[in-house]
Amino acid sequence: MRPFYRQPSILEPSLPDLRDQIDALNGRILALLQERAAIVLEAAQVKQEQGLQGHDPKREEEMLRHLTAEPSGPFGPAAIRAIFNAIFRASLAIQERRVAAGTLTGQE
């Protein structure tokens, strides 16, 4: 059986166009992740100043419940949970390295 192939129309984006869109989205996602990390470090500094625990598993679970409550796209709850758990772990690792080094501000 031959694989199905159809000629792209003028209105349909080509594979290079789609890849360009993905690359642009990746750049936006990375910028948002960097912004999120900076805010995480600010929150860690506030927690440290107030004598609070740095890691808050209850807060993470609350965020996950909110994010997975009504997924409205191709990613289902399990995928969303996995993605955000990875973001949480990376954020915690940055925070722990900065706390250990005694610096919660600046670049990694």
Secondary structure, 3 states (H helix, E strand, C coil): CCCCCCCCCCCCCCHHHHHHHHHHHHHHHHHHHHHHHHHHHHHHHHHHHCCCCCCCHHHHHHHHHHHHCCCCCCCCHHHHHHHHHHHHHHHHHHHHHHHHHCCCCCCC
